[in-house]
């Protein structure tokens, strides 16, 4: 069971002020997590990273605040997002991650000490394995097929199984000012607009002022050095209504 304060946090709109507060609250822990993640990019592991720094850090910070017991990750690839999520659960001292992907690279690349006792990986198409996705999720992370058809599937079949109030992260939406037509991002943004469900992004292309303000607070907290070079941060974050 979640403590009421954590449940209340989960229902808050995700905003710049909230994220800036979380950077300040968890600055020391985030600094250690960044160094641990940076080590995964170096030999002998040399993990292929997908998330950019700010969006990975926001994911970590939201997980620290929410203290979820059940996290669902759709799409793992080599495990960069998986390790960020597991890092947050480890630092919380609670929670279990359920990850799904067609390929199993992640099973070989996530460090055993990070995954032990708190991670379950299922290989296969999640569309065909919906019954294996826990409907008790407190946090949902999506970074898989970026097609309109996949977005329509999870809007119709996955999200209705999730409890309202949970944080949701969807990657690869804002690589430009707007998502391309007939893509996952276009479908998700239209669905959010229809529901009047606000979202947050630190995308450099779409929300440059927000991106720069977060860069400034990172620098003020001595978190400004890059973990990896890419700066797009195309992910959107929202609280499911």
MARDREN-248340 format. One record per residue: x, y, z of N, C-alpha, C in turn. Coordinates in steps of 0.05 Angstrom, whole numbers, plus 32768, in hexadecimal, padded with zeros to 4 digits. Example, Ala and Ser with C-alpha at 12.3 -4.5 7.8 and 13.67 -1.06 7.14 Angstrom:
% MARDREN-248340
R|8108|7F8E|809C|80F6|7FA6|809C|8108|7FBE|809C
R|8101|7FD3|808E|8111|7FEB|808F|8102|8001|809D
END
This chain:
% MARDREN-248340
R|8011|7FE8|8000|8000|8000|8000|8012|8019|8000
R|8009|802D|7FF0|8018|8046|7FF0|8010|8057|8008
R|8022|8066|8011|801B|807A|8025|800B|8090|8018
R|7FF8|809C|8026|7FE7|80B0|8019|7FF7|80C7|800C
R|800D|80CF|8018|801C|80E5|800D|8027|80DE|7FF1
R|8030|80C5|7FEE|803A|80BD|7FD4|8024|80BB|7FC0
R|800D|80B1|7FC8|7FF6|80AF|7FB6|7FED|80CB|7FAD
R|7FEE|80DE|7FBF|7FE7|80F9|7FB8|7FFB|8104|7FA3
R|8015|80FF|7FA7|8028|8108|7F93|8022|80FD|7F78
R|8019|80E4|7F76|8014|80D7|7F5C|7FFE|80E5|7F4D
R|7FEB|80F2|7F5B|7FD5|80FF|7F4E|7FDB|811C|7F46
R|7FF2|8126|7F4D|7FF9|8141|7F46|8000|8143|7F28
R|7FF9|815A|7F1C|8002|815F|7F01|8020|8160|7F01
R|802D|8155|7EED|804A|8156|7EEA|8050|8171|7EDD
R|805F|8181|7EEB|8065|819D|7EE2|8082|81A3|7EE6
R|808A|81BA|7EDA|80A6|81C3|7EDD|80AD|81C8|7EFB
R|809B|81D5|7F09|80A0|81DB|7F26|80A4|81C1|7F35
R|8093|81AD|7F2F|8095|8194|7F3E|80B0|8186|7F38
R|80B8|8186|7F1E|80D1|8179|7F17|80E9|8187|7F23
R|80E8|81A2|7F23|80FE|81B1|7F2F|8100|81AB|7F4D
R|80EA|81A8|7F5A|80EA|81A1|7F77|80F6|8186|7F7B
R|80EF|8173|7F69|80FA|8158|7F6C|8118|8157|7F67
R|8122|8167|7F55|813F|8169|7F51|814C|8172|7F6B
R|8141|8185|7F78|814D|818F|7F91|814B|817A|7FA7
R|8134|816D|7FA9|812F|8159|7FBE|8142|8141|7FBC
R|8146|8138|7FA4|8156|811F|7FA0|8171|8124|7F93
R|817B|813C|7F96|8194|8143|7F88|81AB|8130|7F8E
R|81AF|812A|7FA7|81C6|8119|7FAE|81C2|80FC|7FA3
R|81AA|80F1|7FA7|81A5|80D6|7F9D|81A7|80D6|7F7E
R|819D|80EA|7F71|819E|80EB|7F54|81BB|80ED|7F4B
R|81CB|80FC|7F59|81E7|80FE|7F52|81F5|80E3|7F52
R|81EF|80D3|7F67|81FB|80B8|7F68|81F0|80A6|7F52
R|81D6|80A9|7F4D|81C9|8098|7F38|81D5|809F|7F1D
R|81DA|80B8|7F18|81E6|80C0|7EFE|8202|80B3|7EFB
R|8212|80B3|7F10|822C|80A7|7F0E|822A|8089|7F0A
R|8218|807C|7F17|8214|8060|7F13|820A|8059|7EF7
R|81F9|806A|7EEC|81F0|8066|7ED1|8206|806C|7EBD
R|8216|8080|7EC2|822C|8086|7EB0|823F|806F|7EAE
R|8243|8061|7EC4|8255|8049|7EC4|824B|8033|7EB1
R|8231|8032|7EAD|8226|801D|7E9B|822C|8023|7E7E
R|8233|803C|7E78|8239|8043|7E5C|8256|803D|7E55
R|8266|8037|7E69|8283|8033|7E65|8288|8015|7E63
R|829F|800E|7E56|82A7|7FF1|7E56|82AA|7FE6|7E72
R|82A4|7FCD|7E77|829E|7FB8|7E64|8281|7FB7|7E5C
R|826F|7FC7|7E69|8252|7FC4|7E63|824B|7FD3|7E49
R|8252|7FED|7E47|824D|7FFD|7E30|8230|7FFA|7E26
R|821D|7FFE|7E38|8201|7FFC|7E31|81F8|8010|7E1C
R|81E6|8008|7E0A|81DB|801B|7DF7|81C5|802B|7E05
R|81C7|8045|7E06|81B4|8056|7E14|81A0|8062|7E02
R|8187|8063|7E0A|8172|806F|7DFA|8168|8089|7E06
R|8162|808A|7E20|8158|80A2|7E2D|816E|80B7|7E2F
R|8166|80D0|7E2B|8178|80E7|7E30|8179|80ED|7E4E
R|818B|80FE|7E56|818F|8102|7E73|8177|810D|7E82
R|816C|8123|7E79|8156|8130|7E88|813E|811D|7E8A
R|8136|8111|7E74|811E|80FF|7E76|8123|80E7|7E87
R|813C|80DD|7E87|8143|80C6|7E98|8142|80CF|7EB6
R|814C|80E7|7EBB|814D|80F1|7ED6|8131|80F7|7EE0
R|811F|8102|7ECF|8104|8107|7ED7|80F6|80ED|7EDE
R|80FA|80D8|7ECE|80EF|80BE|7ED4|80F8|80B5|7EEF
R|8112|80B7|7EF4|811D|80AF|7F0E|8110|80BF|7F25
R|810E|80D9|7F21|8103|80EA|7F36|80E6|80E5|7F3C
R|80D6|80E0|7F27|80BA|80DA|7F2B|80B7|80BF|7F3A
R|80C8|80AC|7F33|80C8|8092|7F41|80CF|8095|7F5E
R|80E3|80A6|7F64|80EB|80AA|7F7F|80D4|80B6|7F8F
R|80C6|80C9|7F83|80B0|80D6|7F91|8099|80C4|7F95
R|8091|80B5|7F81|8079|80A4|7F82|807D|808B|7F92
R|8096|8081|7F94|809C|8068|7FA2|8088|8052|7F9A
R|8087|804C|7F80|8074|8038|7F77|807C|801C|7F7F
R|8068|800B|7F83|806D|7FEF|7F89|806F|7FDE|7F6F
R|8061|7FE7|7F5A|8060|7FD9|7F41|8064|7FEC|7F2A
R|807A|7FE8|7F1B|8080|7FF8|7F04|807F|7FE7|7EEB
R|8072|7FF1|7ED5|8071|7FE3|7EBC|8081|7FF2|7EA7
R|8093|7FE4|7E99|80A3|7FF0|7E84|809E|7FE1|7E6A
R|8094|7FEF|7E56|808E|7FE3|7E3C|80A4|7FED|7E29
R|80B7|7FDB|7E22|80CD|7FE2|7E11|80E6|7FE6|7E22
R|80FA|7FD5|7E1D|8113|7FD6|7E2D|812C|7FDB|7E1C
R|812C|7FCF|7E05|8143|7FCD|7DF3|815B|7FC3|7E03
R|8170|7FD3|7E06|8188|7FC9|7E14|8187|7FCE|7E33
R|8173|7FDD|7E3C|8170|7FDF|7E59|8177|7FF9|7E66
R|817C|800E|7E56|8183|8028|7E62|816C|8032|7E74
R|8154|8033|7E69|813D|803C|7E7A|8139|8028|7E90
R|813C|800E|7E8B|8138|7FFA|7EA0|814A|7FFF|7EB8
R|8164|8005|7EB2|8176|8009|7EC8|8170|8023|7ED7
R|8167|8038|7EC9|815F|8050|7ED8|8148|804B|7EEA
R|8134|803B|7EE0|811D|8035|7EF1|8125|8024|7F09
R|8135|800F|7F04|813E|7FFE|7F1A|814F|800E|7F2E
R|815E|8021|7F24|816E|8031|7F36|815C|8040|7F49
R|8146|804B|7F3F|8134|805A|7F50|8126|8048|7F64
R|811E|8030|7F5C|8112|801D|7F6E|8126|8014|7F84
R|813F|8010|7F7C|8153|8009|7F8F|8157|801F|7FA3
R|8158|8038|7F9A|815B|804E|7FAC|8143|8052|7FBE
R|812B|804B|7FB4|8113|804C|7FC5|8113|8036|7FDA
R|8120|8020|7FD3|811F|8009|7FE5|8105|7FF9|7FE3
R|80F6|7FFD|7FCD|80DD|7FEE|7FC9|80D5|7FF0|7FAB
R|80C4|7FDD|7FA3|80BA|7FDE|7F88|80C4|7FC7|7F76
R|80B4|7FC0|7F63|80BB|7FAB|7F4F|80B5|7FB4|7F33
R|80C7|7FAF|7F21|80C4|7FB7|7F05|80BE|7F9F|7EF4
R|80A9|7FA2|7EE3|80A1|7F8F|7ECF|80A6|7F9A|7EB4
R|80B9|7F8E|7EA5|80C1|7F99|7E8B|80B9|7F86|7E74
R|80B4|7F91|7E5D|80AA|7F82|7E46|80B8|7F8C|7E2D
R|80C2|7F79|7E1C|80CE|7F80|7E03|80CF|7F68|7DF1
R|80CF|7F6D|7DD7|80D1|7F57|7DC3|80ED|7F4B|7DC4
R|8101|7F5B|7DC8|811D|7F52|7DC9|8126|7F4F|7DE6
R|813B|7F3F|7DEA|8143|7F39|7E06|815F|7F44|7E0C
R|8168|7F58|7DFD|8182|7F64|7E03|8184|7F6C|7E21
R|816F|7F76|7E2B|816F|7F81|7E47|8175|7F6B|7E5B
R|816D|7F53|7E56|8172|7F3D|7E69|8190|7F38|7E6D
R|81A0|7F3E|7E59|81BD|7F3A|7E5A|81CC|7F52|7E64
R|81BF|7F69|7E64|81CF|7F82|7E69|81C8|7F90|7E83
R|81B2|7F8B|7E8F|81AC|7F97|7EA9|81BC|7F89|7EBF
R|81CB|7F98|7ECE|81DB|7F8B|7EE3|81CB|7F7B|7EF7
R|81D4|7F64|7EFD|81C5|7F52|7F0F|81C0|7F5E|7F2A
R|81D3|7F6D|7F35|81CF|7F78|7F50|81B9|7F8D|7F50
R|81B4|7F9A|7F39|819F|7FAE|7F37|8184|7FA1|7F34
R|8183|7F8A|7F27|816A|7F7D|7F20|8160|7F6A|7F35
R|8172|7F60|7F46|816C|7F4A|7F58|8153|7F50|7F6A
R|813F|7F3F|7F67|8128|7F40|7F79|8114|7F56|7F72
R|8119|7F67|7F5E|8106|7F7D|7F59|8101|7F80|7F3B
R|8107|7F6C|7F2B|8102|7F6F|7F0E|80F9|7F55|7F01
R|80E4|7F58|7EF1|80D9|7F41|7EE1|80D8|7F4A|7EC4
R|80E7|7F3C|7EB2|80E7|7F42|7E96|80D7|7F2D|7E87
R|80C5|7F36|7E75|80B6|7F24|7E64|80BC|7F2A|7E47
R|80C7|7F16|7E38|80CD|7F1A|7E1C|80B4|7F13|7E0C
R|80AE|7F24|7DF8|8098|7F20|7DE7|8089|7F3A|7DE1
R|8077|7F39|7DCE|8067|7F50|7DC7|8053|7F56|7DDC
R|8054|7F6D|7DE9|8042|7F73|7DFF|8025|7F73|7DF5
R|8020|7F79|7DDC|8005|7F78|7DD1|7FF9|7F5C|7DD4
R|800A|7F48|7DD2|8000|7F2C|7DD5|8003|7F22|7DF1
R|800C|7F32|7E03|8011|7F29|7E1F|8004|7F3D|7E33
R|7FEE|7F49|7E2C|7FE2|7F5D|7E3D|7FDB|7F51|7E58
R|7FD3|7F38|7E59|7FCB|7F2C|7E72|7FE2|7F29|7E85
R|7FFB|7F2B|7E7B|8013|7F29|7E8D|801B|7F44|7E99
R|800E|7F59|7E90|8014|7F74|7E9A|8004|7F79|7EB3
R|8010|7F7E|7ECA|8000|7F82|7EE3|7FEF|7F9B|7EE1
R|7FD6|7F98|7EE8|7FC4|7FAF|7EE8|7FC4|7FBF|7F02
R|7FD8|7FB8|7F13|7FDC|7FC6|7F2C|7FF3|7FDA|7F2A
R|7FFC|7FE0|7F12|8013|7FF2|7F0E|800E|800D|7F1A
R|8024|8017|7F27|8024|8032|7F33|8033|8046|7F21
R|8040|803B|7F0C|8051|804C|7EFB|8054|803D|7EE0
R|8051|804C|7ECA|8052|8040|7EAF|8065|804F|7E9E
R|8077|803F|7E91|808C|804A|7E80|808A|803D|7E65
R|8087|804D|7E4F|8083|8041|7E34|8098|804C|7E21
R|80A7|803A|7E16|80BB|8041|7E02|80BF|8029|7DF0
R|80AB|8024|7DDF|80AC|800C|7DCE|80A8|8015|7DB1
R|8095|8007|7DA3|808F|800F|7D87|8083|802B|7D87
R|808C|803C|7D75|8083|8057|7D75|806F|805D|7D5F
R|805F|8049|7D59|804B|804B|7D44|8031|8055|7D4F
R|8020|8060|7D3E|8005|8068|7D46|7FF5|8050|7D4E
R|7FF8|803A|7D41|7FE8|8022|7D47|7FEF|8018|7D63
R|8008|8019|7D6B|8010|8010|7D86|8004|8023|7D9B
R|8006|803D|7D95|7FFA|8050|7DA8|7FDC|804C|7DAC
R|7FCF|8047|7D95|7FB2|8042|7D97|7FAC|8029|7DA7
R|7FBE|8014|7DA4|7FBA|7FFC|7DB4|7FBC|8001|7DD2
R|7FD1|800F|7DDA|7FD4|8012|7DF7|7FC1|8026|7E03
R|7FB8|8039|7DF3|7FA3|804B|7DFD|7F89|803B|7E01
R|7F83|8029|7DEF|7F69|801A|7DF1|7F6B|8002|7E04
R|7F82|7FF6|7E07|7F83|7FDC|7E16|7F94|7FDD|7E2F
R|7FAB|7FEB|7E2E|7FBC|7FEB|7E45|7FB5|8001|7E5A
R|7FB2|8019|7E51|7FAD|802F|7E64|7F93|802C|7E73
R|7F7D|8021|7E67|7F65|801D|7E77|7F69|8009|7E8E
R|7F7E|7FF8|7E8D|7F83|7FE5|7EA2|7F92|7FF2|7EB9
R|7F9D|800A|7EB4|7FAD|8018|7EC8|7F9C|8029|7EDA
R|7FA4|802C|7EF3|7F95|803C|7F06|7F9A|805A|7F01
R|7F84|806A|7F00|7F88|8087|7EFC|7F9A|8093|7F12
R|7FAA|80A6|7F0B|7FBB|80B3|7F1E|7FD8|80AB|7F1C
R|7FDF|8096|7F0C|7FFA|808D|7F0B|800A|809E|7EF7
R|8024|80A2|7EFB|8035|80B0|7EE8|803A|809E|7ECF
R|803A|80AA|7EB8|803E|809C|7E9F|8054|80AB|7E8F
R|8067|809C|7E84|807D|80A8|7E73|807B|809B|7E58
R|807B|80AC|7E43|807B|80A2|7E27|8092|80AF|7E19
R|80A4|809E|7E0E|80BC|80A8|7E01|80B8|80AF|7DE3
R|80CB|80BE|7DD8|80CD|80C4|7DBC|80B4|80D2|7DB0
R|80AA|80E6|7DBF|8093|80F5|7DB5|809D|810F|7DA8
R|80AE|811E|7DB5|80B5|8139|7DAB|80D3|813A|7DA3
R|80D9|812D|7D8D|80F4|8131|7D81|80F5|814C|7D71
R|80DD|8156|7D6A|80DB|8170|7D5D|80C6|8180|7D6C
R|80BF|8197|7D61|80AB|81A8|7D6E|8090|8199|7D71
R|808A|8188|7D5D|8072|8178|7D5E|8078|815C|7D56
R|8069|8149|7D5F|806E|812D|7D56|8065|812B|7D39
R|8071|8118|7D2B|8069|8114|7D0F|804D|8108|7D0E
R|803E|810E|7CF9|8023|8102|7CF6|8025|80E4|7CF5
R|8010|80D7|7CFE|800D|80BA|7CFD|8023|80AB|7D0D
R|802B|80B8|7D23|803F|80AB|7D35|8032|80A8|7D50
R|8040|8098|7D61|8037|8095|7D7D|8032|80AF|7D8B
R|8046|80C2|7D88|8044|80DB|7D95|802B|80EB|7D8E
R|8025|80EB|7D74|800D|80FA|7D6B|7FF4|80EE|7D77
R|7FF2|80D3|7D78|7FDB|80C6|7D83|7FD8|80CC|7DA1
R|7FEE|80CA|7DB0|7FEE|80CE|7DCD|7FE6|80EB|7DD3
R|7FF2|80FE|7DC5|7FEC|811A|7DCB|7FCF|8121|7DC5
R|7FC4|8115|7DB0|7FA8|811A|7DA9|7F96|810E|7DBF
R|7F9D|80F6|7DC8|7F8E|80E9|7DDE|7F8F|80F9|7DF7
R|7FA6|8103|7DFE|7FA9|8114|7E16|7F98|812D|7E14
R|7F99|813A|7DFC|7F89|8153|7DF8|7F6B|814D|7DFA
R|7F62|8137|7DEF|7F46|8131|7DF1|7F3D|812C|7E0E
R|7F4F|8122|7E1E|7F48|811D|7E3A|7F4E|8135|7E4C
R|7F59|814A|7E40|7F63|8161|7E50|7F76|8158|7E65
R|7F88|8146|7E5E|7F9B|813B|7E70|7FB6|8148|7E6A
R|7FC0|8159|7E7B|7FD9|8168|7E75|7FF1|8156|7E76
R|8006|815E|7E67|801F|814F|7E67|8036|8162|7E6B
R|804D|8156|7E72|8066|8166|7E75|807B|815A|7E63
R|808C|816C|7E58|80A3|8163|7E48|80BA|8176|7E4D
R|80D2|816B|7E4C|80EA|817B|7E4C|80F8|817B|7E31
R|80E9|8175|7E1C|80F4|8173|7E01|8101|818D|7DF9
R|811A|818B|7DF0|8128|81A3|7DE8|811B|81B0|7DCF
R|810F|819F|7DBE|8103|81AA|7DA5|80E7|81B6|7DAB
R|80D9|81AB|7DBE|80BD|81B4|7DC2|80BA|81C8|7DD9
R|80CB|81C5|7DED|80C8|81D5|7E06|80E4|81DF|7E0E
R|80F0|81F0|7DFD|810B|81F8|7E02|810F|8207|7E1D
R|80FB|8218|7E24|80FE|8227|7E3D|80FE|8213|7E55
R|80EC|8200|7E55|80EB|81EC|7E6A|8106|81DC|7E6B
R|810F|81D4|7E54|8129|81C5|7E52|813F|81D6|7E5E
R|8140|81EF|7E57|8156|8200|7E61|8154|8206|7E7F
R|813C|8208|7E89|8138|820D|7EA6|8141|81F4|7EB6
R|813C|81DD|7EAB|8145|81C5|7EB9|8163|81C2|7EB7
R|816E|81C9|7EA0|818B|81C9|7E9E|8198|81DB|7EB3
R|818B|81F3|7EB7|8196|8206|7ECB|8195|81FB|7EE7
R|817F|81EE|7EEF|817E|81E3|7F0A|8191|81CC|7F0D
R|8195|81BC|7EF8|81A9|81A6|7EF9|81C5|81B1|7EFE
R|81CB|81C7|7EF0|81E6|81D3|7EF3|81E9|81DE|7F0F
R|81D3|81EA|7F1A|81D5|81F5|7F34|81D9|81E0|7F4A
R|81CF|81C8|7F43|81D2|81B1|7F56|81EA|81A0|7F50
R|81FB|81A9|7F3F|8213|819A|7F36|820C|8180|7F29
R|81F6|8180|7F19|81ED|8169|7F0A|81EE|816F|7EEC
R|81FD|8183|7EE4|81FC|818C|7EC9|820C|817C|7EB5
R|8220|816D|7EBE|8231|815E|7EAB|8221|8148|7E9E
R|8224|8143|7E84|8214|812F|7E77|821B|8112|7E7F
R|8207|8101|7E81|820B|80E5|7E84|820F|80D9|7E68
R|81FE|80E2|7E55|8201|80DB|7E39|81FC|80F5|7E29
R|8205|80F5|7E0F|8206|810E|7E00|81EC|8118|7DF5
R|81D9|8107|7DEF|81C0|810F|7DE2|81B0|8122|7DF4
R|81A3|8136|7DE7|8194|814A|7DF7|8178|814E|7DED
R|816D|813C|7DDE|8152|8140|7DD3|813C|813F|7DE9
R|813D|812B|7DFB|8129|8128|7E10|810D|8128|7E06
R|8105|8117|7DF3|80EB|8119|7DE7|80D4|810D|7DF7
R|80D9|8103|7E0E|80C4|80F5|7E1E|80AE|8108|7E28
R|8096|80FE|7E2A|8080|810C|7E38|8079|80FD|7E51
R|8071|810C|7E65|8069|8101|7E7F|804D|810B|7E86
R|803C|80FA|7E91|8022|8104|7E99|8017|80F2|7EAF
R|8004|80FC|7EBE|7FF6|80ED|7ED2|7FDC|80E3|7EC6
R|7FD8|80C9|7EC6|7FC2|80BC|7EB8|7FA7|80C4|7EC6
R|7F95|80CF|7EB6|7F7B|80D6|7EC0|7F66|80C1|7EB9
END
